[in-house]
């Protein structure tokens, strides 16, 4: 796994925090100093926390688990959507649907409805209905796709959340904490890092800063996915000779089981004659 570089974070502006009057005191361990009324984040601690989070994400990807990326702020939407698609992970970049995690069954019903509308629109009889009804179906489909399109393949609860700006996405963080779902997030100087399991202190307002951190996270996820594929291939190679050997063993057992049966009846025939000869005088 490639280590994130100090110079890369510095160029992306990851060290810029908020004004001193807007800070959260619980971020004090991650603040390097104050400069012109603005807090400066300690990038050495950013690197340490980023590596820790990347290792955890890599292990999750290797286990086949899904990580849901959440970012609805303007600066992060495109970056998060692009990065999440590159590693085939679900993401939410529009409005966070309340109860998405705590009421996941209802969200799945909405996704199923979206799929049923797709089938209706591809049906031959769709053009036979009135123009007004067609427009209603298309608008409803577009609305569902905007809010739920990126999570259409999410058949069960995600194993983790990666959040950009936990103050803005406080509902998503609260739902994840309630369900004990691990959380990863960029934490700026105006946030509470204690709400997050794997906090990464960095500027969460600049798109360059977000992209620099997400690039490192997605590289770790991709490595985990590649190792998972290698593990599957190795397991398949090991099972192939075992399957061939397993097919031959039953045939050998059958031939061995048949041999003693041919000799057993011959050994028992004289005993039957002796017993019949002894029983004859008693009958008289």
Steps between C-alpha positions, in 0.01 A plus 500: 500500500643837394565741785346845477765773462533814712571721195190372324278597794671837531443585132133397526448734797401225743657695786263799486245500780221739599515828688605475862156616625331212312718220631393198702726453808496123450708552184787644707722186470501535120572874480861603433473875563298814441596734215324833436193385692477170306585159644758290316455121506799277586559306177720241671197391701292515182738252334493267802120501517464465123726193494301347787171560318640370169612174663153446647329574166736263319410218740128568453531493121698176520216348705247598233333772709344818361593854607240773446645841408293801612560857380221741409698827508573665167881476521497124561217366282685438175823385666326246723278367219799450270718335765222270628415385147866416433495239781137392446372630834159659572477873567252774592571843350150648495273535802553242775168310525410501870482150643708353220687279745257473792204439265688317226205277401298802388793624290522158336130521414564833326786341303273212397240753389766670288584167338131429431468842333798407281320185389183699433687754286661225292169323449341512154169623641665804664449710186131410494419686824423870500775761471418638844542162669829441317635834626395417857682165486813658350509777761457255785773279356737797465433610859568151638813466289634834625460402865553122490669420169846469652383249764281285271744207534522526881299195607597517869629753750849632423786383720637854540435867418750747360374853563612841378406778748338327798328822607300509177444123498417473871187290428704237313757489782227468764334209314832320459583543870159367597555184294868465606620543142867613488547857374788661309506876442698811424487708819567874479582728794129579554391136552496247782738213410371286788183426298710315239674164532774585246538881486737654244584862593499704179335789318153380395403816307749492209445254216878449459537403866206258479637346179848452652366304798241303300759398243704332774191330644380370164846365415488299823151371416614400150795308646261317731274409207799374298619283790147361533506395134841335545374313808200372303719381212739322738209332679352385170834346397523313832145366476539373142736202575302418814181478296667264248631277781158501662342360182740201487467390863135380489575271206783330693276449802233330290741243351642417841155456650392251234787250546412353846135451404586226244685290763255538791213280368735204425630495859148500648355208289644206704364648825150501361523123415631411849218676678238338281647155565497553879142625502364195310516240789333746742201527271457118508 
